Every structure is written in structure tokens, then in C-alpha cells.
Amino acid sequence: MPSFAFGGEERERVEVSVHAYERAPVGDYYDDNWLRASVVVSVGSFSGNYDAAFLTSDFAGFREALRALHQSLIGVANFSTLEEQLSLQLAGDGLGHVLLKGIAIDAPGTGNRLEFELALDQSYLLSALEGLDEIVSSFPVRAG
């Protein structure tokens, strides 16, 4: 199953895996583009995983922003989702350092909330981009 991740150490990692479209296409943009996903967060003494639903366009937009950040190493790339179950903000300083700020919420609207930060370097961006390429090609935005 396609996935993308940031961080590498056991206690410094966030990973998103996409399993499938939620349903067969019916001709409605939103109904046709929901994906079943899982999120794993391991930061410091906190770790957990949960199921989530994201739109195909969430991944496509993030991939383009992350590609720009990878090329310039300066600026911001955001992964934000309609139901706010996961938000990631990666900010590059132009010197190869990347600060990831994240919020993970285990259930839309009423879930538990974990805020975290990871100090990364530019080496994590390329593997995440490769994972996002695989997600976007495996689960393209359906016209609806």
C-alpha cells in the first residue's frame, strides 16, 4: 500500500498509508474522492495509530508544495485535510533544516488531539515525495 513518511527514528516519525477509495465512483466529486487511510505517529514518549479519511486532492496539493520546498529548501509545505484529522506544516530555512509541526486528531470533530514537532533535515523530503507520487498515481483525483 502506498505511503509517505517523515522522520526515521522510532520516536520521531509520522507516516500516512492509503488503503483504497472509500467507495465506487457515483459521479459526485466528494463522494468519489474519499480515501481510506491510516496514520501512525510516534513522537517522543507518545505513539499511536488511527484510521482516517482524506480526499485525493489533499495528497496532490501537498505533493506540489513539498516538491517546491524540496527544490528550494526554503518556504512552507502544508498538508491539511477537510475533516482536520491530520495537519502537517513543513518549514524549510534554506540551509537544509526542516521543522515539521503537526496535529493529529483520531476522530473527526470530537477526537483526541496530539500536537507535535519534528526537527528534520532535507534528506526526508525526497522519500516522502516518492511516496506521494505513488499515492497520487495509484489514487488519482476522480472527475466526479
Protein Blocks (a to p, Z undefined) as FASTA:
>chain_A
ZZddedjbfklccddddfbdfbdcehiaklmmcccddddddehjbccdddddddfklmmm
mmmmmmmmmmnopacdddddfklpaccddddehlopacddddddfbghjaccdddddddd
fklmmmmmmmmmmmmmmmccdeZZ
